Amino acid sequence: MGRLIKFLIYLICLCFIGLVAYAYLGPFFGADFSAPQDEVREPVILNVE
């Protein structure tokens, strides 16, 4: 049981390191993490009495 928990902890650490590496190195390999830059305009109707 202890080996299983140790394995899961190592696996979680490895996944975290991989995620951080992908976040830093992804743009060098073509991954685009930027948000879309579209302007959105919607009319707002205010009910003022």
CHARMM-style PDB file with segment names, atoms N, HN, CA, C and O in Angstrom:
ATOM      1  N   MET     1       0.826  -1.201   0.000  1.00  0.00      PROA
ATOM      2  CA  MET     1       0.000   0.000   0.000  1.00  0.00      PROA
ATOM      3  C   MET     1       0.869   1.262   0.000  1.00  0.00      PROA
ATOM      4  O   MET     1       0.541   2.257  -0.647  1.00  0.00      PROA
ATOM      5  N   GLY     2       1.965   1.201   0.727  1.00  0.00      PROA
ATOM      6  HN  GLY     2       2.231   0.393   1.252  1.00  0.00      PROA
ATOM      7  CA  GLY     2       2.860   2.351   0.798  1.00  0.00      PROA
ATOM      8  C   GLY     2       3.526   2.629  -0.540  1.00  0.00      PROA
ATOM      9  O   GLY     2       3.746   3.785  -0.903  1.00  0.00      PROA
ATOM     10  N   ARG     3       3.851   1.550  -1.286  1.00  0.00      PROA
ATOM     11  HN  ARG     3       3.673   0.612  -0.992  1.00  0.00      PROA
ATOM     12  CA  ARG     3       4.475   1.755  -2.600  1.00  0.00      PROA
ATOM     13  C   ARG     3       3.511   2.415  -3.562  1.00  0.00      PROA
ATOM     14  O   ARG     3       3.925   3.214  -4.401  1.00  0.00      PROA
ATOM     15  N   LEU     4       2.218   2.092  -3.453  1.00  0.00      PROA
ATOM     16  HN  LEU     4       1.881   1.442  -2.771  1.00  0.00      PROA
ATOM     17  CA  LEU     4       1.212   2.692  -4.326  1.00  0.00      PROA
ATOM     18  C   LEU     4       1.076   4.185  -4.061  1.00  0.00      PROA
ATOM     19  O   LEU     4       0.998   4.984  -4.994  1.00  0.00      PROA
ATOM     20  N   ILE     5       1.047   4.553  -2.798  1.00  0.00      PROA
ATOM     21  HN  ILE     5       1.110   3.905  -2.040  1.00  0.00      PROA
ATOM     22  CA  ILE     5       0.944   5.979  -2.439  1.00  0.00      PROA
ATOM     23  C   ILE     5       2.200   6.728  -2.887  1.00  0.00      PROA
ATOM     24  O   ILE     5       2.112   7.848  -3.389  1.00  0.00      PROA
ATOM     25  N   LYS     6       3.355   6.113  -2.706  1.00  0.00      PROA
ATOM     26  HN  LYS     6       3.426   5.203  -2.298  1.00  0.00      PROA
ATOM     27  CA  LYS     6       4.609   6.727  -3.135  1.00  0.00      PROA
ATOM     28  C   LYS     6       4.618   6.903  -4.653  1.00  0.00      PROA
ATOM     29  O   LYS     6       5.054   7.938  -5.157  1.00  0.00      PROA
ATOM     30  N   PHE     7       4.140   5.901  -5.374  1.00  0.00      PROA
ATOM     31  HN  PHE     7       3.786   5.061  -4.965  1.00  0.00      PROA
ATOM     32  CA  PHE     7       4.057   5.987  -6.829  1.00  0.00      PROA
ATOM     33  C   PHE     7       3.115   7.106  -7.261  1.00  0.00      PROA
ATOM     34  O   PHE     7       3.425   7.853  -8.189  1.00  0.00      PROA
ATOM     35  N   LEU     8       1.964   7.228  -6.592  1.00  0.00      PROA
ATOM     36  HN  LEU     8       1.713   6.622  -5.838  1.00  0.00      PROA
ATOM     37  CA  LEU     8       1.009   8.290  -6.937  1.00  0.00      PROA
ATOM     38  C   LEU     8       1.582   9.675  -6.661  1.00  0.00      PROA
ATOM     39  O   LEU     8       1.351  10.606  -7.433  1.00  0.00      PROA
ATOM     40  N   ILE     9       2.318   9.817  -5.582  1.00  0.00      PROA
ATOM     41  HN  ILE     9       2.506   9.061  -4.955  1.00  0.00      PROA
ATOM     42  CA  ILE     9       2.943  11.111  -5.275  1.00  0.00      PROA
ATOM     43  C   ILE     9       3.979  11.459  -6.342  1.00  0.00      PROA
ATOM     44  O   ILE     9       4.042  12.600  -6.799  1.00  0.00      PROA
ATOM     45  N   TYR    10       4.790  10.477  -6.739  1.00  0.00      PROA
ATOM     46  HN  TYR    10       4.738   9.550  -6.367  1.00  0.00      PROA
ATOM     47  CA  TYR    10       5.766  10.723  -7.807  1.00  0.00      PROA
ATOM     48  C   TYR    10       5.071  11.069  -9.119  1.00  0.00      PROA
ATOM     49  O   TYR    10       5.529  11.943  -9.855  1.00  0.00      PROA
ATOM     50  N   LEU    11       3.979  10.394  -9.408  1.00  0.00      PROA
ATOM     51  HN  LEU    11       3.607   9.684  -8.810  1.00  0.00      PROA
ATOM     52  CA  LEU    11       3.242  10.654 -10.644  1.00  0.00      PROA
ATOM     53  C   LEU    11       2.638  12.050 -10.640  1.00  0.00      PROA
ATOM     54  O   LEU    11       2.669  12.737 -11.661  1.00  0.00      PROA
ATOM     55  N   ILE    12       2.092  12.477  -9.516  1.00  0.00      PROA
ATOM     56  HN  ILE    12       2.067  11.919  -8.687  1.00  0.00      PROA
ATOM     57  CA  ILE    12       1.521  13.825  -9.414  1.00  0.00      PROA
ATOM     58  C   ILE    12       2.609  14.881  -9.569  1.00  0.00      PROA
ATOM     59  O   ILE    12       2.404  15.889 -10.246  1.00  0.00      PROA
ATOM     60  N   CYS    13       3.775  14.656  -8.942  1.00  0.00      PROA
ATOM     61  HN  CYS    13       3.942  13.837  -8.392  1.00  0.00      PROA
ATOM     62  CA  CYS    13       4.888  15.604  -9.089  1.00  0.00      PROA
ATOM     63  C   CYS    13       5.369  15.669 -10.528  1.00  0.00      PROA
ATOM     64  O   CYS    13       5.652  16.753 -11.037  1.00  0.00      PROA
ATOM     65  N   LEU    14       5.464  14.524 -11.189  1.00  0.00      PROA
ATOM     66  HN  LEU    14       5.233  13.643 -10.775  1.00  0.00      PROA
ATOM     67  CA  LEU    14       5.896  14.491 -12.579  1.00  0.00      PROA
ATOM     68  C   LEU    14       4.904  15.209 -13.490  1.00  0.00      PROA
ATOM     69  O   LEU    14       5.311  15.931 -14.401  1.00  0.00      PROA
ATOM     70  N   CYS    15       3.611  15.017 -13.253  1.00  0.00      PROA
ATOM     71  HN  CYS    15       3.280  14.431 -12.513  1.00  0.00      PROA
ATOM     72  CA  CYS    15       2.589  15.707 -14.043  1.00  0.00      PROA
ATOM     73  C   CYS    15       2.647  17.216 -13.824  1.00  0.00      PROA
ATOM     74  O   CYS    15       2.478  17.986 -14.770  1.00  0.00      PROA
ATOM     75  N   PHE    16       2.883  17.643 -12.588  1.00  0.00      PROA
ATOM     76  HN  PHE    16       3.020  17.017 -11.819  1.00  0.00      PROA
ATOM     77  CA  PHE    16       2.979  19.070 -12.296  1.00  0.00      PROA
ATOM     78  C   PHE    16       4.190  19.682 -12.993  1.00  0.00      PROA
ATOM     79  O   PHE    16       4.094  20.764 -13.572  1.00  0.00      PROA
ATOM     80  N   ILE    17       5.317  19.000 -12.941  1.00  0.00      PROA
ATOM     81  HN  ILE    17       5.396  18.121 -12.471  1.00  0.00      PROA
ATOM     82  CA  ILE    17       6.521  19.503 -13.618  1.00  0.00      PROA
ATOM     83  C   ILE    17       6.296  19.555 -15.129  1.00  0.00      PROA
ATOM     84  O   ILE    17       6.733  20.500 -15.786  1.00  0.00      PROA
ATOM     85  N   GLY    18       5.621  18.553 -15.681  1.00  0.00      PROA
ATOM     86  HN  GLY    18       5.266  17.785 -15.148  1.00  0.00      PROA
ATOM     87  CA  GLY    18       5.319  18.553 -17.110  1.00  0.00      PROA
ATOM     88  C   GLY    18       4.393  19.688 -17.505  1.00  0.00      PROA
ATOM     89  O   GLY    18       4.567  20.296 -18.561  1.00  0.00      PROA
ATOM     90  N   LEU    19       3.410  19.976 -16.662  1.00  0.00      PROA
ATOM     91  HN  LEU    19       3.269  19.481 -15.805  1.00  0.00      PROA
ATOM     92  CA  LEU    19       2.484  21.076 -16.942  1.00  0.00      PROA
ATOM     93  C   LEU    19       3.195  22.426 -16.911  1.00  0.00      PROA
ATOM     94  O   LEU    19       2.956  23.277 -17.768  1.00  0.00      PROA
ATOM     95  N   VAL    20       4.055  22.618 -15.940  1.00  0.00      PROA
ATOM     96  HN  VAL    20       4.250  21.927 -15.244  1.00  0.00      PROA
ATOM     97  CA  VAL    20       4.815  23.870 -15.851  1.00  0.00      PROA
ATOM     98  C   VAL    20       5.757  24.000 -17.044  1.00  0.00      PROA
ATOM     99  O   VAL    20       5.893  25.086 -17.608  1.00  0.00      PROA
ATOM    100  N   ALA    21       6.401  22.915 -17.429  1.00  0.00      PROA
ATOM    101  HN  ALA    21       6.290  22.033 -16.970  1.00  0.00      PROA
ATOM    102  CA  ALA    21       7.306  22.956 -18.585  1.00  0.00      PROA
ATOM    103  C   ALA    21       6.529  23.257 -19.859  1.00  0.00      PROA
ATOM    104  O   ALA    21       7.008  24.007 -20.710  1.00  0.00      PROA
ATOM    105  N   TYR    22       5.341  22.688 -20.003  1.00  0.00      PROA
ATOM    106  HN  TYR    22       4.951  22.079 -19.312  1.00  0.00      PROA
ATOM    107  CA  TYR    22       4.525  22.966 -21.186  1.00  0.00      PROA
ATOM    108  C   TYR    22       4.077  24.426 -21.208  1.00  0.00      PROA
ATOM    109  O   TYR    22       4.028  25.040 -22.274  1.00  0.00      PROA
ATOM    110  N   ALA    23       3.754  24.981 -20.060  1.00  0.00      PROA
ATOM    111  HN  ALA    23       3.793  24.482 -19.194  1.00  0.00      PROA
ATOM    112  CA  ALA    23       3.330  26.379 -20.004  1.00  0.00      PROA
ATOM    113  C   ALA    23       4.466  27.318 -20.412  1.00  0.00      PROA
ATOM    114  O   ALA    23       4.227  28.332 -21.067  1.00  0.00      PROA
ATOM    115  N   TYR    24       5.694  26.983 -20.028  1.00  0.00      PROA
ATOM    116  HN  TYR    24       5.887  26.159 -19.496  1.00  0.00      PROA
ATOM    117  CA  TYR    24       6.831  27.842 -20.377  1.00  0.00      PROA
ATOM    118  C   TYR    24       7.372  27.575 -21.778  1.00  0.00      PROA
ATOM    119  O   TYR    24       7.773  28.510 -22.472  1.00  0.00      PROA
ATOM    120  N   LEU    25       7.389  26.327 -22.196  1.00  0.00      PROA
ATOM    121  HN  LEU    25       7.064  25.568 -21.632  1.00  0.00      PROA
ATOM    122  CA  LEU    25       8.016  25.983 -23.467  1.00  0.00      PROA
ATOM    123  C   LEU    25       7.013  25.826 -24.605  1.00  0.00      PROA
ATOM    124  O   LEU    25       7.424  25.685 -25.757  1.00  0.00      PROA
ATOM    125  N   GLY    26       5.738  25.844 -24.326  1.00  0.00      PROA
ATOM    126  HN  GLY    26       5.405  25.958 -23.390  1.00  0.00      PROA
ATOM    127  CA  GLY    26       4.712  25.663 -25.347  1.00  0.00      PROA
ATOM    128  C   GLY    26       4.762  26.689 -26.466  1.00  0.00      PROA
ATOM    129  O   GLY    26       4.657  26.308 -27.632  1.00  0.00      PROA
ATOM    130  N   PRO    27       4.919  27.980 -26.167  1.00  0.00      PROA
ATOM    131  CA  PRO    27       4.980  28.965 -27.246  1.00  0.00      PROA
ATOM    132  C   PRO    27       6.145  28.763 -28.211  1.00  0.00      PROA
ATOM    133  O   PRO    27       6.051  29.173 -29.368  1.00  0.00      PROA
ATOM    134  N   PHE    28       7.233  28.146 -27.772  1.00  0.00      PROA
ATOM    135  HN  PHE    28       7.309  27.813 -26.833  1.00  0.00      PROA
ATOM    136  CA  PHE    28       8.361  27.874 -28.666  1.00  0.00      PROA
ATOM    137  C   PHE    28       8.034  26.768 -29.662  1.00  0.00      PROA
ATOM    138  O   PHE    28       8.659  26.672 -30.718  1.00  0.00      PROA
ATOM    139  N   PHE    29       7.042  25.924 -29.322  1.00  0.00      PROA
ATOM    140  HN  PHE    29       6.533  26.002 -28.464  1.00  0.00      PROA
ATOM    141  CA  PHE    29       6.675  24.805 -30.182  1.00  0.00      PROA
ATOM    142  C   PHE    29       5.355  25.021 -30.895  1.00  0.00      PROA
ATOM    143  O   PHE    29       4.808  24.080 -31.469  1.00  0.00      PROA
ATOM    144  N   GLY    30       4.823  26.253 -30.873  1.00  0.00      PROA
ATOM    145  HN  GLY    30       5.268  27.017 -30.407  1.00  0.00      PROA
ATOM    146  CA  GLY    30       3.638  26.570 -31.654  1.00  0.00      PROA
ATOM    147  C   GLY    30       2.341  26.626 -30.879  1.00  0.00      PROA
ATOM    148  O   GLY    30       1.298  26.868 -31.487  1.00  0.00      PROA
ATOM    149  N   ALA    31       2.342  26.418 -29.581  1.00  0.00      PROA
ATOM    150  HN  ALA    31       3.189  26.222 -29.088  1.00  0.00      PROA
ATOM    151  CA  ALA    31       1.108  26.516 -28.793  1.00  0.00      PROA
ATOM    152  C   ALA    31       0.837  27.995 -28.502  1.00  0.00      PROA
ATOM    153  O   ALA    31       1.729  28.719 -28.059  1.00  0.00      PROA
ATOM    154  N   ASP    32      -0.374  28.430 -28.750  1.00  0.00      PROA
ATOM    155  HN  ASP    32      -1.098  27.843 -29.111  1.00  0.00      PROA
ATOM    156  CA  ASP    32      -0.743  29.833 -28.545  1.00  0.00      PROA
ATOM    157  C   ASP    32      -1.702  29.913 -27.364  1.00  0.00      PROA
ATOM    158  O   ASP    32      -2.824  29.412 -27.437  1.00  0.00      PROA
ATOM    159  N   PHE    33      -1.267  30.539 -26.281  1.00  0.00      PROA
ATOM    160  HN  PHE    33      -0.355  30.946 -26.221  1.00  0.00      PROA
ATOM    161  CA  PHE    33      -2.070  30.630 -25.068  1.00  0.00      PROA
ATOM    162  C   PHE    33      -2.740  31.988 -24.908  1.00  0.00      PROA
ATOM    163  O   PHE    33      -3.370  32.241 -23.881  1.00  0.00      PROA
ATOM    164  N   SER    34      -2.619  32.862 -25.894  1.00  0.00      PROA
ATOM    165  HN  SER    34      -2.107  32.656 -26.728  1.00  0.00      PROA
ATOM    166  CA  SER    34      -3.175  34.206 -25.744  1.00  0.00      PROA
ATOM    167  C   SER    34      -4.693  34.184 -25.923  1.00  0.00      PROA
ATOM    168  O   SER    34      -5.240  33.346 -26.639  1.00  0.00      PROA
ATOM    169  N   ALA    35      -5.342  35.109 -25.268  1.00  0.00      PROA
ATOM    170  HN  ALA    35      -4.897  35.790 -24.686  1.00  0.00      PROA
ATOM    171  CA  ALA    35      -6.794  35.223 -25.353  1.00  0.00      PROA
ATOM    172  C   ALA    35      -7.182  35.863 -26.687  1.00  0.00      PROA
ATOM    173  O   ALA    35      -6.412  36.653 -27.233  1.00  0.00      PROA
ATOM    174  N   PRO    36      -8.358  35.537 -27.219  1.00  0.00      PROA
ATOM    175  CA  PRO    36      -8.784  36.170 -28.468  1.00  0.00      PROA
ATOM    176  C   PRO    36      -8.980  37.674 -28.278  1.00  0.00      PROA
ATOM    177  O   PRO    36      -9.482  38.122 -27.247  1.00  0.00      PROA
ATOM    178  N   GLN    37      -8.580  38.438 -29.282  1.00  0.00      PROA
ATOM    179  HN  GLN    37      -8.173  38.074 -30.120  1.00  0.00      PROA
ATOM    180  CA  GLN    37      -8.624  39.899 -29.200  1.00  0.00      PROA
ATOM    181  C   GLN    37      -9.736  40.458 -30.067  1.00  0.00      PROA
ATOM    182  O   GLN    37      -9.465  41.226 -30.991  1.00  0.00      PROA
ATOM    183  N   ASP    38     -10.973  40.095 -29.795  1.00  0.00      PROA
ATOM    184  HN  ASP    38     -11.193  39.471 -29.045  1.00  0.00      PROA
ATOM    185  CA  ASP    38     -12.110  40.595 -30.555  1.00  0.00      PROA
ATOM    186  C   ASP    38     -12.896  41.601 -29.728  1.00  0.00      PROA
ATOM    187  O   ASP    38     -13.140  41.399 -28.539  1.00  0.00      PROA
ATOM    188  N   GLU    39     -13.290  42.697 -30.391  1.00  0.00      PROA
ATOM    189  HN  GLU    39     -13.092  42.861 -31.357  1.00  0.00      PROA
ATOM    190  CA  GLU    39     -14.100  43.699 -29.713  1.00  0.00      PROA
ATOM    191  C   GLU    39     -15.570  43.297 -29.812  1.00  0.00      PROA
ATOM    192  O   GLU    39     -16.069  42.969 -30.889  1.00  0.00      PROA
ATOM    193  N   VAL    40     -16.241  43.328 -28.683  1.00  0.00      PROA
ATOM    194  HN  VAL    40     -15.836  43.594 -27.808  1.00  0.00      PROA
ATOM    195  CA  VAL    40     -17.651  42.944 -28.630  1.00  0.00      PROA
ATOM    196  C   VAL    40     -18.452  44.142 -28.149  1.00  0.00      PROA
ATOM    197  O   VAL    40     -18.174  44.706 -27.091  1.00  0.00      PROA
ATOM    198  N   ARG    41     -19.455  44.525 -28.943  1.00  0.00      PROA
ATOM    199  HN  ARG    41     -19.681  44.066 -29.802  1.00  0.00      PROA
ATOM    200  CA  ARG    41     -20.332  45.627 -28.547  1.00  0.00      PROA
ATOM    201  C   ARG    41     -21.762  45.124 -28.522  1.00  0.00      PROA
ATOM    202  O   ARG    41     -22.256  44.558 -29.497  1.00  0.00      PROA
ATOM    203  N   GLU    42     -22.419  45.337 -27.391  1.00  0.00      PROA
ATOM    204  HN  GLU    42     -22.018  45.796 -26.598  1.00  0.00      PROA
ATOM    205  CA  GLU    42     -23.811  44.947 -27.254  1.00  0.00      PROA
ATOM    206  C   GLU    42     -24.572  46.123 -26.661  1.00  0.00      PROA
ATOM    207  O   GLU    42     -24.098  46.762 -25.721  1.00  0.00      PROA
ATOM    208  N   PRO    43     -25.759  46.413 -27.209  1.00  0.00      PROA
ATOM    209  CA  PRO    43     -26.549  47.513 -26.650  1.00  0.00      PROA
ATOM    210  C   PRO    43     -27.121  47.132 -25.285  1.00  0.00      PROA
ATOM    211  O   PRO    43     -27.509  45.989 -25.042  1.00  0.00      PROA
ATOM    212  N   VAL    44     -27.158  48.128 -24.412  1.00  0.00      PROA
ATOM    213  HN  VAL    44     -26.842  49.057 -24.610  1.00  0.00      PROA
ATOM    214  CA  VAL    44     -27.712  47.927 -23.078  1.00  0.00      PROA
ATOM    215  C   VAL    44     -28.916  48.836 -22.921  1.00  0.00      PROA
ATOM    216  O   VAL    44     -28.820  50.045 -23.130  1.00  0.00      PROA
ATOM    217  N   ILE    45     -30.042  48.257 -22.556  1.00  0.00      PROA
ATOM    218  HN  ILE    45     -30.119  47.274 -22.387  1.00  0.00      PROA
ATOM    219  CA  ILE    45     -31.272  49.037 -22.344  1.00  0.00      PROA
ATOM    220  C   ILE    45     -31.488  49.175 -20.849  1.00  0.00      PROA
ATOM    221  O   ILE    45     -31.615  48.182 -20.132  1.00  0.00      PROA
ATOM    222  N   LEU    46     -31.530  50.431 -20.382  1.00  0.00      PROA
ATOM    223  HN  LEU    46     -31.427  51.237 -20.964  1.00  0.00      PROA
ATOM    224  CA  LEU    46     -31.731  50.693 -18.967  1.00  0.00      PROA
ATOM    225  C   LEU    46     -33.164  51.141 -18.743  1.00  0.00      PROA
ATOM    226  O   LEU    46     -33.654  52.027 -19.443  1.00  0.00      PROA
ATOM    227  N   ASN    47     -33.829  50.545 -17.790  1.00  0.00      PROA
ATOM    228  HN  ASN    47     -33.430  49.825 -17.221  1.00  0.00      PROA
ATOM    229  CA  ASN    47     -35.210  50.925 -17.454  1.00  0.00      PROA
ATOM    230  C   ASN    47     -35.161  51.980 -16.366  1.00  0.00      PROA
ATOM    231  O   ASN    47     -35.170  51.663 -15.177  1.00  0.00      PROA
ATOM    232  N   VAL    48     -35.109  53.248 -16.785  1.00  0.00      PROA
ATOM    233  HN  VAL    48     -35.102  53.506 -17.751  1.00  0.00      PROA
ATOM    234  CA  VAL    48     -35.041  54.374 -15.844  1.00  0.00      PROA
ATOM    235  C   VAL    48     -36.384  55.065 -15.840  1.00  0.00      PROA
ATOM    236  O   VAL    48     -36.925  55.399 -16.895  1.00  0.00      PROA
ATOM    237  N   GLU    49     -36.923  55.280 -14.651  1.00  0.00      PROA
ATOM    238  HN  GLU    49     -36.484  55.009 -13.794  1.00  0.00      PROA
ATOM    239  CA  GLU    49     -38.231  55.936 -14.566  1.00  0.00      PROA
ATOM    240  C   GLU    49     -38.105  57.349 -14.071  1.00  0.00      PROA
ATOM    241  OT1 GLU    49     -39.109  58.049 -13.939  1.00  0.00      PROA
TER     242      GLU     49
END
